[in-house]
Amino acid sequence: MTAPVRHPLPVDDRRPHAIVIGSGFGGLAAAIRLSVRGYRVTVLEKLDQAGGRARVFRQDGFTFDAGPTIVTAPFLFDELWALCGKRRADHVDLVPLEPFYRLRFNDGSTLDCSGDPDVMRANIARIAPDDVAGYDRFMLKSEEICRIGFEQLGHVPFGSVLDMLRVAPDLIRLSGHRSVHHLVSRYVKDERLRIALSFHPLFVGGNPFTASAIYGLIAFLERRWGVHFARGGTGRLVSGLVDLIEGQGGTVRLGADVARIVVADGRATGVVLASGEALAADIVVSNADVAWTYGRLVPEGTSRRWRPAKLARAAYSMSLFVWYFGTDRQYPAVPHHTILLGPRYRALLDDIFRRKVLADDFSLYLHRPTATDGALAPAGHDAFYVLSPVPNLLGGEDWGTMAETYRRRVEAHLEATLLPGLKDHIVSSRLLTPVDFRDELNAPHGAAFSLEPVLTQSAWFRPHNRSEDIAHLYLVGAGTHPGAGLPGVLSSAKILDEVVPHASAFATR
């Protein structure tokens, strides 16, 4: 069967051809930037819809975003629309959220995280009055880290070890060799507040006790640009970006599973699909997981730096258990984003990241998008998803037999804390486990965020956006620099402007 094509190209289009493997946000952003720079772009997506981790599940009248739901640094999306001569606001409505999210600690106390400094100080004074001044000092440090680590370096390629040496003094001064939790603990003493200011690396697959303190920038990034939700769901951003690609004369092919990247004379020259179809290209951009790209797509031996043995030794992020569910009643007291913290913090993260065992307790992220957009559920209903960080598949858990048992434990906890009577009001349900990340999204070991964001796997130490060994092969997405999360993957595509030659560099065929 021929793979569906969203936008067939004229047969006489003679622009240099760029193939983008995968239609996650990194791949879609890369396709837009390449098309603006003169390339004829073909995006190849294995699944039956665009978005990758950001695909959408629709069932029983509910709309569930499968993956990312928190939009920060929205200007990175605005840039993509502007490159195509359009305004993002005319196509996708990003709604600012206040509060950003609510943290519920195991003792029942709560902290609403706000972008308003005065409101945030008042909220902190309610639970940890002695730490208000320390919070202000931490935010000054977070601002400095954000200015250097995100605004100055987030879209800069680290293609040479000299790039790393140039920023090493700043990394040391900003405590980049320390962990986020270590940094936060220098400023505040209340353990609840330490958790509230250090948990952000979990948004990008990192352990707050091992992720570089550079990720302390997220606190200020949120304050400066806010936390937003796309009305209609995050999938609206995906469809909006697909429209931009098609408007630039690009093609999005769904159900197009790439089996291998063709490398000839040390240069990527195209791809072969699982169907056997071969497609030639002047450049290839992989938005597939970097370990999948180097471990499965490129011919063995063509990458010296990312050999199978090195990929086997790499540290991979945790995985996720996600339960999507709809209820036939509403829970108006529950905000858009809630983080429910369990009885342990450090020990639970140690179980997930180091010991790779599934603990009896958990911490959860609860998403209630109908708090902002009621159209995502039938009238009088609520849509939810609840996410639990869990070990990746290197822990050996058999999710095929235990997924429903784990779901029931999560259900019971939500019913006892935030959603009374939940069990009797569920009218739609769907699960996503680490096995799905592995099998559907080609994520080795089911690692939901690719390589773990530790210092020795960051910046120059992370797989480069321009392949170190294979000419005309480029990488975007969570596993390459600067890392996971929407700002990270969008920035990885922005780096292509620095490392990919303009289409005019290729002779017209």
ABEGO torsion letter per residue (X at the ends): XBBBBABBBBAABABBBBBBBEABAAAAAAAAAAAAAGBBBBBBBABABBGEAABBBBBGGBBBBABBABBBGAAAAAAAAAAAGBBAAAABBBBBBOBABBBBBAAGBBBBBBABAAAAAAAAAAABAAAAAAAAAAAAAAAAAAAAAAAAAAABBBABAAAAAAAAAAAAAAGAABBAAAAAAAABABAAAAAAAAAAAAAAGBBAAABBAAAAAAAAAAAAAEBBBBBGEAAAAAAAAAAAAAAAGBBBBBGBBBABBBBBGGBBAEBBBAAGBBBBBABBBBABBAAAAAAAABBBGABAABBAAAAAABBBBBBBBBBBBBBABBBAABBABBBBBBABAAAAAAAAAAAGBBBABBBBBBBBAAAABAAABBBGBBBBBBBBBBBBAAAGBBAAAAAAAAAAAAAAAAAAAABBGAAAABABBBBBBAAAAAAAAGBBGGBAAEBBBBAAABEAABBBABBAABBGBBBBEAABOAEBEAAAAAAAAAAAAAABBBAAABBBX
